[in-house]
Amino acid sequence: MKDKLINIAANYDSYTLEIKQKLIDILKEYGYSYYDGFCEEAELNITIGGDGAFLRGVRESNFSRIPFIGINTGTLGFYPEITPENMESFIHDYKEGKFSVTNVNLIESEIITSGQAEKIYAVNDIILKRKDMKTIHLDVYIASNHLEKISGDGLIISSPLGSSAYNKSAGGSLVYPSLKTLQLTPLSPIISNAYRCLDCSIIVPPEFEITLYPEGKNDYFFALSADGEMYEYDEIECVHFRTSKRIIKRLSTGTFNYWNVIKEKFL
């Protein structure tokens, strides 16, 4: 690790680029150098944008263990806690060691196809649908116990931090970020005489694994979105979801208040 080297990952709109240049000037004033993108020898990752910029920076770093913090120039910001007006005070506090670092467990998915397995990770959520966007039929197992058969548009597996994103829009619950849980939320589930499933989300503890089995051959072809990054699979046998032991580190100066953000963004 190189001391006083900080990575910057920013959006490309004019306002964000203006803020990025101001940040670079502040960093130089405080004796820091910067890297445009990701360098493994840096001591801190700073994203500039909204939640999307933060998640993209995490994924492009391959879920680096170097701490992340965001400067919010977007419209909805649960991950970036620094405002452009507070950049200099943040750098001052960071240099003085006035910060904390929290471990954030990732969502781990293991996709089993014909004789092969691949793991995909996400910070926010993983969304599962059929590639042709028709109704999907999935058998749901939790901790190896068959729970239900979901028929609908698809489903969302979200982390506590991701519970305020697509999950909330789909009727899922808000989960406080310090809890280590997975939440399964159906997308437009069919409730009729022919199809029965829970029409609410399910929250499971970290020691439980969620497994999905496609009911029929027409459901073997999945489109999977991990934090907005798309994957496609054929001949799916099953998909496992679990709270991963793999983590990212989120740096905080203590100014982030979850309930204030919820109130500001949604009420």
C-alpha positions as CSV (number, residue, x, y, z in Angstrom):
1,M,0.0,0.0,0.0
2,K,1.2,3.5,-0.9
3,D,0.6,6.0,1.9
4,K,-1.4,9.1,0.9
5,L,-2.7,7.5,-2.4
6,I,-6.5,7.7,-2.8
7,N,-8.5,6.2,-5.6
8,I,-11.3,8.3,-7.2
9,A,-14.1,6.7,-9.2
10,A,-16.5,9.4,-10.5
11,N,-19.5,9.7,-12.9
12,Y,-19.0,11.7,-16.0
13,D,-21.6,14.4,-15.9
14,S,-20.4,18.0,-15.8
15,Y,-21.4,18.7,-12.2
16,T,-19.7,15.5,-10.9
17,L,-16.5,16.3,-12.8
18,E,-16.5,19.8,-11.3
19,I,-16.8,18.2,-7.8
20,K,-14.0,15.7,-8.7
21,Q,-11.6,18.5,-9.6
22,K,-12.4,20.3,-6.3
23,L,-11.7,17.1,-4.4
24,I,-8.4,16.6,-6.2
25,D,-7.4,20.2,-5.3
26,I,-8.3,19.5,-1.6
27,L,-6.4,16.2,-1.6
28,K,-3.3,17.9,-2.9
29,E,-3.6,20.6,-0.3
30,Y,-3.6,18.0,2.4
31,G,-0.7,16.1,1.0
32,Y,-2.5,13.3,-0.8
33,S,-2.0,12.0,-4.4
34,Y,-4.9,10.4,-6.3
35,Y,-5.4,7.7,-8.8
36,D,-8.2,8.0,-11.4
37,G,-9.9,4.6,-11.1
38,F,-8.7,1.7,-9.0
39,C,-5.2,1.0,-7.8
40,E,-4.5,-1.8,-5.4
41,E,-1.8,0.2,-3.6
42,A,-4.2,3.0,-2.5
43,E,-5.4,3.4,1.1
44,L,-9.0,4.6,0.3
45,N,-11.6,4.5,-2.4
46,I,-13.7,7.6,-3.0
47,T,-16.7,7.4,-5.3
48,I,-18.4,10.5,-6.6
49,G,-22.0,10.2,-7.8
50,G,-25.0,8.4,-6.3
51,D,-25.6,4.9,-5.2
52,G,-24.9,3.6,-8.7
53,A,-21.5,5.2,-8.7
54,F,-20.7,3.6,-5.4
55,L,-21.8,0.1,-6.5
56,R,-20.0,0.4,-9.8
57,G,-16.8,1.5,-8.0
58,V,-17.1,-1.6,-5.7
59,R,-17.6,-4.0,-8.6
60,E,-14.9,-2.5,-10.8
61,S,-12.5,-3.0,-7.9
62,N,-13.5,-6.6,-7.7
63,F,-14.9,-6.0,-4.2
64,S,-11.6,-4.6,-2.9
65,R,-10.9,-4.7,0.9
66,I,-9.6,-1.1,0.6
67,P,-12.3,1.0,2.4
68,F,-15.0,2.8,0.4
69,I,-16.7,6.1,1.0
70,G,-18.9,8.2,-1.4
71,I,-19.5,11.8,-2.2
72,N,-23.1,12.3,-3.2
73,T,-23.8,14.2,-6.4
74,G,-26.8,12.0,-7.3
75,T,-30.4,12.2,-6.4
76,L,-30.7,9.2,-4.1
77,G,-27.8,8.4,-1.8
78,F,-27.8,5.7,0.8
79,Y,-24.1,4.8,0.3
80,P,-22.4,8.1,-0.3
81,E,-22.5,10.0,3.0
82,I,-20.4,13.0,2.2
83,T,-21.9,16.1,0.5
84,P,-19.8,18.3,-1.8
85,E,-19.9,21.1,0.7
86,N,-18.3,18.9,3.4
87,M,-15.5,17.4,1.3
88,E,-12.7,19.5,3.0
89,S,-13.9,18.8,6.5
90,F,-14.1,15.1,5.6
91,I,-10.5,15.0,4.3
92,H,-9.4,16.9,7.4
93,D,-11.1,14.4,9.7
94,Y,-9.8,11.5,7.7
95,K,-6.2,12.7,8.0
96,E,-6.8,13.1,11.7
97,G,-8.0,9.5,11.9
98,K,-11.6,10.6,12.9
99,F,-13.5,7.8,11.2
100,S,-14.7,4.3,11.6
101,V,-14.7,1.3,9.2
102,T,-17.6,-1.1,9.1
103,N,-17.6,-4.6,7.4
104,V,-20.4,-5.1,4.9
105,N,-21.2,-8.8,4.0
106,L,-21.9,-9.5,0.4
107,I,-24.6,-11.5,-1.1
108,E,-23.2,-14.7,-2.6
109,S,-25.0,-16.6,-5.3
110,E,-23.9,-19.9,-6.7
111,I,-25.3,-20.8,-10.1
112,I,-25.4,-24.5,-10.8
113,T,-25.7,-25.4,-14.5
114,S,-25.1,-28.7,-16.2
115,G,-22.0,-29.9,-14.4
116,Q,-20.6,-26.4,-13.7
117,A,-20.8,-23.9,-10.9
118,E,-20.2,-20.1,-10.8
119,K,-20.3,-17.7,-7.9
120,I,-21.5,-14.1,-8.3
121,Y,-21.4,-11.5,-5.6
122,A,-23.5,-8.3,-5.0
123,V,-23.7,-5.6,-2.4
124,N,-27.3,-4.5,-2.9
125,D,-29.3,-7.2,-4.6
126,I,-29.6,-9.9,-7.1
127,I,-32.7,-10.1,-9.4
128,L,-33.7,-13.3,-11.1
129,K,-36.1,-13.5,-14.1
130,R,-36.6,-15.6,-17.2
131,K,-34.6,-14.5,-20.2
132,D,-37.7,-14.2,-22.3
133,M,-39.4,-12.3,-19.4
134,K,-42.3,-14.7,-19.3
135,T,-43.8,-16.1,-16.1
136,I,-41.2,-18.0,-14.1
137,H,-41.9,-20.9,-11.8
138,L,-39.5,-21.6,-9.0
139,D,-39.4,-24.0,-6.0
140,V,-38.1,-22.2,-3.0
141,Y,-36.1,-24.0,-0.3
142,I,-34.8,-22.3,2.9
143,A,-32.2,-24.2,5.0
144,S,-33.0,-27.3,2.8
145,N,-36.7,-27.1,3.7
146,H,-39.2,-26.7,0.8
147,L,-41.3,-23.6,1.5
148,E,-43.2,-22.7,-1.6
149,K,-43.5,-22.5,-5.3
150,I,-43.3,-19.0,-6.7
151,S,-44.9,-18.1,-10.0
152,G,-44.5,-14.6,-11.2
153,D,-42.2,-12.1,-12.9
154,G,-39.2,-13.1,-10.9
155,L,-37.7,-12.4,-7.5
156,I,-35.2,-10.2,-5.6
157,I,-32.6,-11.3,-3.1
158,S,-31.5,-8.2,-1.2
159,S,-29.1,-7.3,1.5
160,P,-30.0,-5.0,4.4
161,L,-28.4,-2.1,2.6
162,G,-30.2,-3.1,-0.6
163,S,-33.6,-3.4,1.1
164,S,-34.3,0.3,0.4
165,A,-33.8,-0.1,-3.4
166,Y,-35.8,-2.3,-5.8
167,N,-36.8,-4.5,-2.9
168,K,-38.8,-1.6,-1.3
169,S,-40.4,-0.7,-4.6
170,A,-41.5,-4.3,-4.9
171,G,-43.2,-4.3,-1.5
172,G,-40.3,-5.6,0.6
173,S,-39.3,-4.5,4.0
174,L,-36.7,-2.1,5.1
175,V,-33.9,-3.8,7.1
176,Y,-31.5,-1.9,9.3
177,P,-27.9,-2.1,7.7
178,S,-26.2,-3.6,10.7
179,L,-28.3,-6.7,10.6
180,K,-26.9,-9.7,8.6
181,T,-29.9,-11.0,6.7
182,L,-31.1,-11.9,3.2
183,Q,-34.5,-10.9,2.0
184,L,-36.4,-12.8,-0.6
185,T,-39.1,-10.7,-2.3
186,P,-41.3,-12.0,-5.2
187,L,-42.0,-9.8,-8.2
188,S,-45.7,-9.7,-9.1
189,P,-46.5,-13.2,-7.7
190,I,-49.5,-14.9,-9.2
191,I,-52.1,-15.7,-6.5
192,S,-55.0,-17.8,-7.8
193,N,-56.6,-21.2,-7.6
194,A,-53.9,-22.6,-9.8
195,Y,-50.9,-20.9,-8.1
196,R,-50.3,-20.3,-4.4
197,C,-47.3,-18.6,-2.7
198,L,-46.6,-16.0,0.0
199,D,-47.3,-12.5,-1.3
200,C,-44.8,-11.0,1.1
201,S,-41.1,-10.9,1.5
202,I,-39.2,-13.4,3.7
203,I,-36.2,-12.4,5.8
204,V,-33.7,-15.1,6.8
205,P,-30.7,-15.1,9.1
206,P,-27.1,-15.4,7.8
207,E,-26.8,-19.1,8.7
208,F,-29.7,-20.0,6.4
209,E,-29.2,-20.7,2.6
210,I,-31.9,-20.0,0.1
211,T,-32.0,-22.4,-2.9
212,L,-34.2,-22.0,-6.0
213,Y,-35.0,-24.8,-8.4
214,P,-36.8,-24.1,-11.7
215,E,-40.0,-26.1,-12.0
216,G,-39.9,-26.9,-15.7
217,K,-37.5,-26.9,-18.7
218,N,-39.0,-23.6,-20.0
219,D,-37.7,-21.9,-16.8
220,Y,-34.1,-23.2,-17.2
221,F,-33.0,-20.0,-19.0
222,F,-32.3,-17.2,-16.5
223,A,-31.4,-13.5,-16.7
224,L,-29.7,-12.5,-13.5
225,S,-28.9,-8.9,-12.4
226,A,-26.3,-8.4,-9.7
227,D,-26.2,-4.7,-8.6
228,G,-27.3,-3.9,-12.2
229,E,-24.7,-6.0,-13.9
230,M,-26.4,-8.5,-16.2
231,Y,-25.7,-12.3,-16.6
232,E,-27.5,-14.9,-18.6
233,Y,-27.5,-18.7,-18.1
234,D,-28.9,-21.7,-19.9
235,E,-29.7,-25.1,-18.4
236,I,-29.9,-23.9,-14.8
237,E,-30.3,-26.7,-12.3
238,C,-30.5,-24.5,-9.2
239,V,-29.2,-21.3,-7.6
240,H,-28.0,-21.0,-4.0
241,F,-28.0,-17.7,-2.2
242,R,-26.2,-17.1,1.1
243,T,-24.7,-14.3,3.2
244,S,-21.1,-14.4,2.1
245,K,-18.1,-14.3,4.4
246,R,-16.6,-12.1,1.7
247,I,-16.9,-8.4,2.7
248,I,-16.2,-4.9,1.6
249,K,-15.2,-2.1,4.1
250,R,-17.3,1.0,4.4
251,L,-15.7,4.0,5.9
252,S,-17.8,6.5,7.9
253,T,-17.2,9.8,9.6
254,G,-20.3,9.3,11.8
255,T,-22.5,11.7,9.9
256,F,-24.6,9.0,8.3
257,N,-28.0,8.5,10.0
258,Y,-30.0,5.7,8.4
259,W,-33.4,6.9,9.7
260,N,-32.8,10.5,8.6
261,V,-31.9,9.3,5.1
262,I,-35.1,7.1,5.0
263,K,-37.2,10.1,6.0
264,E,-35.5,12.5,3.6
265,K,-35.7,10.1,0.6
266,F,-39.1,8.5,1.1
267,L,-41.3,10.7,3.3
